[in-house]
Amino acid sequence: MNLALIDSIRLEANTKLDPNNKSLFGQFMTPAKVAMFMAKMLSEGSVTEEPNLLDCGAGVGTLTSAAVHCIKNIQSIEQWEIDPIMKPYLESNTRALGLPFLTHYSDFIEDAVNNIKNNTGTRFTHAILNPPYKKINSNSSYRKLLRSVGIETVNLYTAFIALTILLMKDGGRIVAIVPRSFCNGTYYRPFRKLMLEHCSINKLHLFDSRVSTFQDDDVLQENIIISLVKGRSISEVVISTSNSDDLENIELNTFKTSEIIIEHDPESFIRFPSEAKFIQNSKLFKHSLLDLGIKVSTGPVVDFREKSSLIKDLKDTTLPIIPMPYPHHFVNGIIEYPKQHKKYPNAILKTEKLSKSFWPSGYYVLIKRFSSKEEKRRVVAYLVTPTSFESSLLAFENGWNVLHFEKHGLQKSIATGLTCFLNSMEVDNYFRVFSGHTQVNATDLRNMLFPSKDLLEAMGEKYSPEMNQQQIDSIVESFK
Ligand SMILES: C[S@@+](CC[C@H](N)C(=O)[O-])C[C@H]1O[C@@H](n2cnc3c(N)ncnc32)[C@H](O)[C@@H]1O
């Protein structure tokens, strides 16, 4: 394949595109070098049947040309392309391949849904795609059409892949270049489930640089290449990484599928352990809580079991009470106590029954177990100090994970450093690689790695609870 020629056709067609349609149809065409890389990926592994190729959203046909160049013995090609401006380029590029081909200048979603529903049309052994990227509104006709074949998704690119999956023969292979948002976004969960129900991931390619895959189109979207095999259970996934300017300098790592998709993960997140490895090489992620001599427990007081002992308004009782902090008592990291809340109390009665659940006041780090949707970070930590609640004992509710030392407070500098570290975006990114769920469990924190005591203390010296995200991140980054 003449890469320079096909790239010049792509760039020429690019100048002809209607700027409005460019966004409407998600027209960011694949550079020939990336297309060849994808086609090589698609050509690896055997398919017993006579190969036939699908390219949906074919553009000027770069991916089709690359696939025909790399896959031996392709018998026929089928393409879909909605934009008539592409037609002359697509037709001449495809004709030049000298194989039987059928191009539908129509809507792939409509046609594919019909073919799936009515069991008509072709089923494929190979598919290569760079699908359009565009949000699908919840009431749109696309959404309804897709739903009619069991596809629930929010973007054209995942709709294209899901339909492609349903149009593949058993053992068929798909290679697609797509934004990586589907790997962990909650909205993409039904798509991930469908994909993993029908296919195994056998390869993933990550681009180191965010910028250059579609540099001719100024696209900043972070893309990955995914390779799927339909109806086969594959125990290993090869993850390759490159700087997108240089697709020849590639690092390959093989992982167990169970490291990429964790069993029983209700979200079916797709994780990149190679990134976790990179994170782990950082000084910030070296020691477990156990190494640091710190314990983590869920708060021992379960409020709904103690309803009759909960005190909302401190004026309501003369009996001895113990302060019970909740997230609303922390405003931008600073404690406001007591504070009325329609749902949560300020304190709990000091009863004999609960005496073992009250801990002496001191420096503790409280981490929310359940973060709200509005929260930018998954891990949200607050610092409690001996003066926060003017009480010698504290009651920690079960919605908290509490960092402590044998049910007593921590050293001040360590507690302050931990609060700073845990509230950083570095930790949030790290956490997302490891944890599939939105909750933060004590086990997650036990499995997580932290900086050394010295680093935590040094962070603690610079940190104060009223700091904003940028300030916290710049402290943590300065210790990287
Ligand atoms: C991201 S571009 C990729 C083009 C080409 N596959 C490539 O890699 O260079 C997506 C293509 O899908 C086409 N497209 C968008 N919506 C479509 C639809 N509903 N049916 C068929 N083609 C569509 C666009 O016109 C565009 O050419």
The ligand as an SDF file (V2000), in Angstrom:
LIG
                    3D

 27 29  0  0  0  0  0  0  0  0999 V2000
  -13.9210    8.7670   12.3630 C   0  0  0  0  0  0  0  0  0  0  0  0
  -14.3370    8.7550   10.6670 S   0  0  0  0  0  0  0  0  0  0  0  0
  -13.2820    7.4690   10.1200 C   0  0  0  0  0  0  0  0  0  0  0  0
  -13.1950    7.3040    8.6440 C   0  0  0  0  0  0  0  0  0  0  0  0
  -12.3440    6.1500    8.1980 C   0  0  0  0  0  0  0  0  0  0  0  0
  -12.8200    4.8800    8.7240 N   0  0  0  0  0  0  0  0  0  0  0  0
  -10.9150    6.3430    8.6220 C   0  0  0  0  0  0  0  0  0  0  0  0
  -10.4850    5.6240    9.4970 O   0  0  0  0  0  0  0  0  0  0  0  0
  -10.2480    7.2280    8.1040 O   0  0  0  0  0  0  0  0  0  0  0  0
  -15.9550    8.0950   10.7240 C   0  0  0  0  0  0  0  0  0  0  0  0
  -16.6400    7.9650    9.3910 C   0  0  0  0  0  0  0  0  0  0  0  0
  -17.9470    7.4610    9.6280 O   0  0  0  0  0  0  0  0  0  0  0  0
  -18.8760    8.1210    8.7780 C   0  0  0  0  0  0  0  0  0  0  0  0
  -20.2070    8.0310    9.4190 N   0  0  0  0  0  0  0  0  0  0  0  0
  -20.6820    8.7810   10.4460 C   0  0  0  0  0  0  0  0  0  0  0  0
  -21.9090    8.3900   10.8010 N   0  0  0  0  0  0  0  0  0  0  0  0
  -22.2180    7.3400    9.9900 C   0  0  0  0  0  0  0  0  0  0  0  0
  -23.3440    6.4950    9.8810 C   0  0  0  0  0  0  0  0  0  0  0  0
  -24.3950    6.6340   10.6900 N   0  0  0  0  0  0  0  0  0  0  0  0
  -23.3280    5.5270    8.9280 N   0  0  0  0  0  0  0  0  0  0  0  0
  -22.2580    5.3550    8.1100 C   0  0  0  0  0  0  0  0  0  0  0  0
  -21.1650    6.1430    8.1750 N   0  0  0  0  0  0  0  0  0  0  0  0
  -21.1270    7.1090    9.1060 C   0  0  0  0  0  0  0  0  0  0  0  0
  -18.3340    9.5320    8.6780 C   0  0  0  0  0  0  0  0  0  0  0  0
  -18.8150   10.2210    7.5290 O   0  0  0  0  0  0  0  0  0  0  0  0
  -16.8360    9.2690    8.6460 C   0  0  0  0  0  0  0  0  0  0  0  0
  -16.3720    9.1310    7.3330 O   0  0  0  0  0  0  0  0  0  0  0  0
  1  2  1  0
  2  3  1  0
  2 10  1  0
  3  4  1  0
  4  5  1  0
  5  6  1  0
  5  7  1  0
  7  8  2  0
  7  9  1  0
 10 11  1  0
 11 12  1  0
 11 26  1  0
 12 13  1  0
 13 14  1  0
 13 24  1  0
 14 15  1  0
 14 23  1  0
 15 16  2  0
 16 17  1  0
 17 18  1  0
 17 23  2  0
 18 19  1  0
 18 20  2  0
 20 21  1  0
 21 22  2  0
 22 23  1  0
 24 25  1  0
 24 26  1  0
 26 27  1  0
M  CHG  2   2   1   9  -1
M  END
$$$$
